[in-house]
Amino acid sequence: MIWIELTAGLVLLLGGGEALVRGSVSAASRLGVSKLLIGLTLVGFGTSTPELVASLEAALSGSPGVAAGNIVGSNIANILLILGVSAALLPIATSRDAFRRDGTVLTAATLLMVAVILGGEMGRLVGGIFLILLLGYTLFSYFSETRARDAAGDVYEAEADEVAVPGMSLWAGLALAVAGIAGVIFGASLLVGSAIEIARGAGLSEAVIGLTLVALGTSLPELVTSVMAAVRRHGDVAFGNIVGSNVFNILGIAGTTALVSPFAVPPEIVRFDVWVMLAATLLLVVFAITGWRVSRREGALFLLAYAAYIFVQLSPGARAALGLS
């Protein structure tokens, strides 16, 4: 029954996340909202809704390991797994102008997250600061793009086009978005609950389950959006979706979760996983600015790194050797 609940939770998260993003984007388009604003907010942040709901559910139910692990693990999966798969399918060109700003924000947000995690606790003050920073970044991006369009604005508009449903009416879009919200909430509850039970039954820590199973499940919408964009040769959209999602995971999800329900970060995440997240982010920056593309070989390297990371998480021997058990 637990595995059935887990599978149902994953399906609802994927379907609900897709419905939420596509419905809200289509409704916003009908209301005359600019593609720039849609791409910057509804698409960039909407695909991270499963992570937000799952982390809130875990924190409120007294499972800080799952909450923290989901945030850190999702950022690792977005880069090493999702970008790795996308680049392995088709080399991804990165926009110099767009990445100078958004890549800098991602790096700064990741370093800030590392500094906070080293303190061991995500409190309400930190959560409030993170949300203020996210709002400032969103407003700055929007108004800078409306004053002088550059490659970043083109990426945001392309993201909106990528997920919009042509011909969908306003009411149909709203209904699809509401159904998506319900699916994400119910799916997150099933996923978190069943994952905790599986962790206890397998003798794994809640942090490990959050870093692997929950993080993978909540990253499914980003996987679908990015891979489909790569297949359609819209590599800039795939890349922009991952960068935007990781910024939101840190400032939006960690910020909201800490503000609603402050939580302690498990020592094992402090010792190991936060450094993997930082290394993956810095590797993303290096790959992006060398030739302004992520090649198939670099995508394959990301995938190998993610396979090694999952092996360490799930292998008692590897964890013991690294002093993580």
N, C-alpha and C positions, 0 to 999 in steps of 0.2 A: 504493500500500500504506500509506503514511504517513497518508493521509486516512481510509482504512478503519480503521486502528488508532485514530485520533483519535475517529472516530464511535463505534467500539466502546467506547472508554474513557468517553465521555460517557454512553452508554446504560447501561453497567455502574455508573457513579457514581450516576446518577439512580435506577436500579432498586435498586441495592444500598443506597443511602441510605434510600430509602423502606422497603425490606424490614427494614433494621436498626431503624429507629425504630418501625415498626408491630409488628414481632415482639417487640422488647424491651418495648414498652409493654404489649402484650397479655399477655406472660409475667409482667411485674411485677404487673399487675392480678390475675392468677390467684394470685399468691403473697401477695396482700393488701397490697401496697405502696400507700400513700395516693396519691390523685390529685395532691395538692399536690406531693409529692416527685417523682412521675413527671413532671409538667409542668415542674418546676424543673430537673430533671437530664436525664432521658432525651430529652424533647422539645426543651427549650431548647438542650441541648448536642449531642444526637444528630444534628440536621440539619446540624451543622458538621463531622461526621466526615469527609466528603470533603475539606474544606479541611485538616484535620489530617493525613490520610494523604498528600495531595498535597504539602504543605509538607515533611513529614518525608522523603518520597521524593526531593524536589528537593534538600534540604539534604544528605542522605546521599550523593547522587550528584554532589555538587560543583557544584550550580547555585543559588547563593544568590539570584540575581536572580529566579528563578522562585519560590523559597520566600518571600522578602519581598514580591514583587509579588502573589503569591496572597493573602497576608494583607491587605495594604492594598487591593488591588483588590476583594477579596470584600466588605470593609466598604463600599467605595464603591458597588459593585453592589447590595448589600442595601438601601441607602438610596435611591439615585437610580433604580435600575431596578426592583427588586422592590417597594419601598414605592410607587414611582411608578405602576407597573402596578396594584397593589392599590387605591390611592386613586383612580386614574382610573376604575376599574370601579365603585367605590362609596366615597363619603366615609367615612373611618375615624375613629370617635370614639376619643379617648384618655382613659383613666382618670386623673383628677387625682392620686388617692392612689398608684396604682401607678407613675405616671411620676415622681412626686417622688423616689422612692427609686431606681428602676431607671434613670431618665433621668440622675440625678445620678451614678450609678455609671458609666454609659456615657460621660458627658462626662469624668469624672475618668480613666477608663481610656484614653480617646483622647488626652487631654493627656499622660498618662504615656508612651504609645506614641510620641507626637511627640517628647517630650524624649529618649527612648532612641534613636530613629532619628536624631535630629540628632547624636548621638554617633557614628553610623556603624556600630555593631556590636551584635549581640545575643549577649551572652555567657551563660555558665552561671549566674552570679550573678543576672543580670537574669531569666533563665528561672525560677530558683527563687523569686525574689520574686514574679513574676507568678503562679505556681501557688499560692503561699501566699495571695496576695490573692484569687484565684478561690475557693479553699477557704473562706476567711473570709467572702466574699460569699455563697456558697451556704449555709453554715451559718447565717449571720445571717438570711438571707431565710427559711429554713425554720423556724427557731425563733421568729422574730418573727411569722410567719404562724400557727403553731400556738398561740401565746399569745393573739393577738388578730387574728382574721381581718379582712382588708380587701379592697379591690378587686384588689390584686396577687395575693392567694391565689385569688380567683375566676378571674383570667386564667390562672394556672398550671393549675388544674383543667380549665378549658375547653380548654386546649391538649392535655391528656391525652385528653379525650373526643374531640377532633377527629381524632386519629390512631389511636385504638384500633380493633381489628377485633372486632366483637361476636361472641361465641360461639367464638372461637378457643381451643383447649385450651392448657395450659401447654407441652406438648411441641411442639406445632405452632408456638407463638410462639417457643420457643427455636431450633427448626430454621430458622425464617424469619430470625431475628436472625443466626444463624451464617452462613447463606447470604448475608445482606446484608453482613456483615463481609468475606467472601471477595470479593464483587462490588466493594465499595469499594476494597479493597486492589489487586485486579487492574486495576480500572478506572483507579485513580490512577496505577498504573505505566504503563499504556498512554497515558493522557492526557499525563503529564509527558514521557515519552520522545518521543512523536510531536510534542508542542508544541515541544520543544527542536530537533528536526530541522527543523520548519517555520520556526522563527525563524532558524536558520542558513541555510536555503535562501532565505528572503525578505530576508535582510540586516537583520533586526530583532534588537534586543537581547533577551536572555532575560528581562530585567525587563519589557519591553513585553508579551511573550507571557504572563508571569505575571500582569500587571495586567489583561489582557484575556481571552485565550482560556482560560487555566487558571482564573482567577477566575470567569469566567462559568460554566464547566463545573462547578466545585465548588459553585457557588451554586444549582444546579438544585433540590436538595431544598427549600431555603428558598423558592424561587420557587413550586414546586408547593404547598407547605403554606400559604403566605401567600395566594396567589391563590384557592385552594379555600376558605380561611377567609373571604376577602372576598366571594366569590360566595355563600357561605352566610350572609352578613350577620353574620359573627363578626369584625368589624373589629378588636376588641380583641385577638383571638388573633393575627391577622396582624401587628399592630403589636408585640405582645409577643414574637412569634417573632423579628422582626428585631432588636429591642433586645437580647434575650438572646443571639442568635447573634453579634452584633457584640462584645458583652462577652466571649463565649467565644473569638471569633477572636483578640482581643488577649491576654487573660490566659491562656487555655488553649492555643491553637494556637501563638502566638508563644512562650509560656513553655515548652511541651513541646519545640518544635523547637530553641529555643536551648539547653535543658538537654541534649538528646540530641546535637545537632550545632551548636555555635555558628556563626553566619554573619555576614558583613559585608553591610550594606545598600548597594546600588548608589547612587552619587551622584545619578543622575537621579531616583530615588525621594525622596531627601533634599531635592532642590531643588524638586520639583513635586508629586508624587503624595501625599505625606504631608499637604501643605497642602490638597489637594482633599478628602482623607478628613476632616480637621478641619473644613473649611468645610461639607461635607455633614452632618456630625454636628451642628454648631451650627445649621444650617438646619433640621434635623429637630427640634431642641429648640424653636426659634422657632415653627415651624408647629404643633407639638404643643400648646404652651401658649397660643397665640392662638385662643381659642374652644374649646380642648381637642378639636380635631379636625383631620384632614388632609383638605382639600377636594379635589374633582376638579381644580380649577385648580392647586392646589399639587402634586398628583400629576403633572399635565401638565408643570409647571415642572421637577420632578425628572427626568422623562423627557427633556426638552430638554437639561437640563444633562448627562445621561449621554451623550446623542448627541454633544454637543460634546466631552465628555471622550474618547470613543472616537475621534472625528475627530482630535483632537490626538495621540493615541497612535499612530495608524496613518498619519498624513499627515507625510511627511518635511518638507514645507514649513512646516507648522504647528509641528513640533517645533524646526526650525531657528530660526523666528522667536522662539520662547520660550527659545532657548538650551539646548535639551534634547538636541540631537543630538551 
